[in-house]
Amino acid sequence: MNRKKIIIGFTILGFIILQFVFYRLIGIWEEGAKHGFSQVTFILGVVLGVAYAYLAYIVDTRLLDDP
Protein backbone atom coordinates (compact mmCIF):
# COMPACT_ATOMS: atom_id res chain seq x y z
CA MET A 1 0.00 0.00 0.00
CA ASN A 2 1.04 3.55 -0.57
CA ARG A 3 2.67 5.24 2.44
CA LYS A 4 0.70 8.46 1.96
CA LYS A 5 -2.62 6.62 2.01
CA ILE A 6 -1.67 4.85 5.23
CA ILE A 7 -0.71 8.12 6.92
CA ILE A 8 -3.91 9.84 5.77
CA GLY A 9 -5.94 6.85 6.98
CA PHE A 10 -4.35 6.93 10.43
CA THR A 11 -4.80 10.70 10.60
CA ILE A 12 -8.51 10.43 9.80
CA LEU A 13 -8.89 7.57 12.27
CA GLY A 14 -7.15 9.65 14.95
CA PHE A 15 -9.48 12.59 14.33
CA ILE A 16 -12.53 10.33 14.57
CA ILE A 17 -11.32 8.78 17.83
CA LEU A 18 -10.50 12.20 19.28
CA GLN A 19 -13.92 13.50 18.30
CA PHE A 20 -15.57 10.49 19.97
CA VAL A 21 -13.57 11.14 23.16
CA PHE A 22 -14.71 14.77 23.19
CA TYR A 23 -18.29 13.62 22.60
CA ARG A 24 -18.14 11.30 25.61
CA LEU A 25 -16.46 13.89 27.86
CA ILE A 26 -19.00 16.57 26.93
CA GLY A 27 -21.83 14.10 27.58
CA ILE A 28 -20.48 13.35 31.06
CA TRP A 29 -19.94 17.05 31.73
CA GLU A 30 -23.49 17.95 30.64
CA GLU A 31 -25.14 15.48 33.04
CA GLY A 32 -24.66 17.79 36.02
CA ALA A 33 -24.64 21.08 34.15
CA LYS A 34 -27.31 23.74 34.35
CA HIS A 35 -29.71 24.55 31.53
CA GLY A 36 -28.05 26.47 28.69
CA PHE A 37 -24.77 24.60 28.66
CA SER A 38 -25.89 22.52 25.69
CA GLN A 39 -25.57 25.58 23.47
CA VAL A 40 -22.04 26.13 24.73
CA THR A 41 -21.11 22.52 24.02
CA PHE A 42 -22.69 22.73 20.57
CA ILE A 43 -20.58 25.79 19.74
CA LEU A 44 -17.52 24.03 21.16
CA GLY A 45 -18.27 21.05 18.90
CA VAL A 46 -18.58 23.29 15.86
CA VAL A 47 -15.27 25.00 16.63
CA LEU A 48 -13.53 21.65 17.17
CA GLY A 49 -15.03 20.30 13.95
CA VAL A 50 -13.72 23.26 11.97
CA ALA A 51 -10.29 22.84 13.59
CA TYR A 52 -10.25 19.11 12.71
CA ALA A 53 -11.22 19.86 9.13
CA TYR A 54 -8.49 22.49 8.85
CA LEU A 55 -5.87 20.12 10.28
CA ALA A 56 -6.97 17.37 7.90
CA TYR A 57 -6.67 19.81 5.00
CA ILE A 58 -3.13 20.81 6.07
CA VAL A 59 -2.03 17.19 6.45
CA ASP A 60 -3.58 16.25 3.12
CA THR A 61 -1.97 19.08 1.17
CA ARG A 62 1.46 18.47 2.71
CA LEU A 63 1.33 14.77 1.92
CA LEU A 64 0.12 15.28 -1.64
CA ASP A 65 2.72 17.96 -2.42
CA ASP A 66 5.70 15.79 -1.36
CA PRO A 67 7.17 13.81 -4.25
GROMACS elastic network, one bead per residue, 0.5 to 0.9 nm:
[ bonds ]
;  ai    aj funct       b0    kb
    1     4     6  0.87093   500
    1     5     6  0.73963   500
    1     6     6  0.73262   500
    2     5     6  0.54252   500
    2     6     6  0.65324   500
    2     7     6  0.89464   500
    3     6     6  0.51774   500
    3     7     6  0.63095   500
    3     8     6  0.86864   500
    4     7     6  0.51686   500
    4     8     6  0.61315   500
    4     9     6  0.84745   500
    4    60     6  0.89615   500
    4    63     6  0.63467   500
    4    64     6  0.77380   500
    5     8     6  0.51106   500
    5     9     6  0.59779   500
    5    10     6  0.86006   500
    6     9     6  0.50284   500
    6    10     6  0.62063   500
    6    11     6  0.85380   500
    7    10     6  0.51923   500
    7    11     6  0.60788   500
    7    12     6  0.86302   500
    7    63     6  0.85678   500
    8    12     6  0.61487   500
    8    13     6  0.85061   500
    8    56     6  0.84058   500
    8    59     6  0.76212   500
    8    60     6  0.69427   500
    8    63     6  0.81604   500
    9    12     6  0.52356   500
    9    13     6  0.61070   500
    9    14     6  0.85353   500
   10    14     6  0.59710   500
   10    15     6  0.85720   500
   11    14     6  0.50581   500
   11    15     6  0.62681   500
   11    16     6  0.86915   500
   11    56     6  0.75029   500
   11    59     6  0.81856   500
   12    15     6  0.51076   500
   12    16     6  0.62365   500
   12    17     6  0.86661   500
   12    56     6  0.73508   500
   13    16     6  0.51094   500
   13    17     6  0.61808   500
   13    18     6  0.85490   500
   14    17     6  0.51386   500
   14    18     6  0.60392   500
   14    19     6  0.84816   500
   15    18     6  0.50685   500
   15    19     6  0.60343   500
   15    20     6  0.85674   500
   15    52     6  0.67668   500
   15    56     6  0.83884   500
   16    19     6  0.50908   500
   16    20     6  0.62012   500
   16    21     6  0.86952   500
   17    20     6  0.50581   500
   17    21     6  0.62522   500
   17    22     6  0.87268   500
   18    21     6  0.50630   500
   18    22     6  0.62954   500
   18    23     6  0.85830   500
   19    22     6  0.51093   500
   19    23     6  0.61231   500
   19    24     6  0.87232   500
   19    45     6  0.87363   500
   19    48     6  0.82418   500
   19    49     6  0.81551   500
   19    52     6  0.87358   500
   20    24     6  0.62578   500
   20    25     6  0.86389   500
   21    24     6  0.51939   500
   21    25     6  0.61618   500
   21    26     6  0.85531   500
   22    25     6  0.50642   500
   22    26     6  0.59705   500
   22    27     6  0.83947   500
   22    45     6  0.83897   500
   23    26     6  0.52928   500
   23    27     6  0.61353   500
   23    28     6  0.87463   500
   23    45     6  0.82962   500
   24    27     6  0.50296   500
   24    28     6  0.62695   500
   24    29     6  0.85875   500
   25    28     6  0.51701   500
   25    29     6  0.60928   500
   25    30     6  0.85818   500
   26    30     6  0.59878   500
   26    31     6  0.87277   500
   26    41     6  0.69552   500
   27    30     6  0.51916   500
   27    31     6  0.65307   500
   28    31     6  0.54940   500
   28    32     6  0.78575   500
   29    32     6  0.64137   500
   29    33     6  0.66443   500
   30    34     6  0.78668   500
   30    37     6  0.70615   500
   30    38     6  0.71543   500
   30    41     6  0.83922   500
   31    34     6  0.86389   500
   33    36     6  0.83997   500
   33    37     6  0.65237   500
   33    38     6  0.86747   500
   34    37     6  0.62866   500
   34    38     6  0.88582   500
   35    38     6  0.72617   500
   36    39     6  0.58451   500
   36    40     6  0.72067   500
   37    40     6  0.50292   500
   37    41     6  0.62650   500
   37    42     6  0.85675   500
   38    41     6  0.50652   500
   38    42     6  0.60503   500
   38    43     6  0.86245   500
   39    43     6  0.62364   500
   39    44     6  0.85220   500
   40    43     6  0.52042   500
   40    44     6  0.61278   500
   40    45     6  0.85954   500
   41    45     6  0.60370   500
   41    46     6  0.85870   500
   42    45     6  0.50100   500
   42    46     6  0.62768   500
   42    47     6  0.87006   500
   43    46     6  0.50380   500
   43    47     6  0.62092   500
   43    48     6  0.85728   500
   44    47     6  0.51526   500
   44    48     6  0.61220   500
   44    49     6  0.84879   500
   45    48     6  0.50832   500
   45    49     6  0.59656   500
   45    50     6  0.85795   500
   46    49     6  0.50129   500
   46    50     6  0.62178   500
   46    51     6  0.85961   500
   47    50     6  0.52032   500
   47    51     6  0.62109   500
   47    52     6  0.86666   500
   48    52     6  0.60870   500
   48    53     6  0.85557   500
   49    52     6  0.50778   500
   49    53     6  0.61612   500
   49    54     6  0.85836   500
   50    53     6  0.50869   500
   50    54     6  0.61436   500
   50    55     6  0.86225   500
   51    54     6  0.50917   500
   51    55     6  0.61632   500
   51    56     6  0.85693   500
   52    55     6  0.51158   500
   52    56     6  0.60801   500
   52    57     6  0.85318   500
   53    56     6  0.50813   500
   53    57     6  0.61461   500
   53    58     6  0.86949   500
   54    57     6  0.50297   500
   54    58     6  0.62582   500
   54    59     6  0.86965   500
   55    58     6  0.50619   500
   55    59     6  0.61695   500
   55    60     6  0.84578   500
   56    59     6  0.51550   500
   56    60     6  0.59683   500
   56    61     6  0.85625   500
   57    60     6  0.50772   500
   57    61     6  0.61070   500
   57    62     6  0.85486   500
   58    61     6  0.53300   500
   58    62     6  0.61562   500
   58    63     6  0.85823   500
   59    62     6  0.52689   500
   59    63     6  0.61317   500
   59    64     6  0.85769   500
   60    63     6  0.52638   500
   60    64     6  0.61029   500
   60    65     6  0.85626   500
   61    64     6  0.51649   500
   61    65     6  0.60116   500
   61    66     6  0.87153   500
   62    65     6  0.53040   500
   62    66     6  0.64552   500
   63    66     6  0.55541   500
   63    67     6  0.85469   500
   64    67     6  0.76583   500
